[in-house]
Amino acid sequence: MTTNDPRLTGGAWRDGLDDDVVEAVGAMTEALEAAEVARGHLFAFHRLIGTTDFTLEKAIGKLREAGHPDLARRLTDELLGRNVLPGRWTFQIVEEYDETYHSVFRELEAEVRKLTHDVPHVHEADLKRQRRTAGRPGHEATPGSPA
């Protein structure tokens, strides 16, 4: 991280941006961040279901060893490797999300961000300039800069 971040000093570049546009771009970025969190939850779901399937496989083996081969066979046939949605394992859900929604969202967010000359997080930088107490420790504009 640089100690010279023009977003945190404002100036002519910022004065040339319309405040309503900055807020709109900020809202779009916030929406993308929520979509990123949702994507993370899909990956968590993917991981959990994978763990579920492998743990189920262990349970099936233990049932078989404990003398319950019919129940073990039923779990193997009906549950082990089962689709979580019609025709889909979790990796397919993640891929479809990426291909049909997430990639389009990222592309359009980048297009909207061009309204702030491709400078990210202008709205948040405005908030930091407005809310921090200049000169106070813990309120530095950037790492390594004086308070």
Buried (B, 14 or more C-beta within 10 A) or exposed (E): EEEEBEBBEEEEBBEEBEEEBBEBBBEBBEBBEEBEEEBEEBEEBBEEBEEEBEEBBEEBEEBBEEEBEEEBEEBBEEEBEEEBEEEEBBEBBBEBBBEEEBEEBBEEBEEBBEBBEEBBBBBBBBEBBEEBEEEEEEEBBBEEEEE
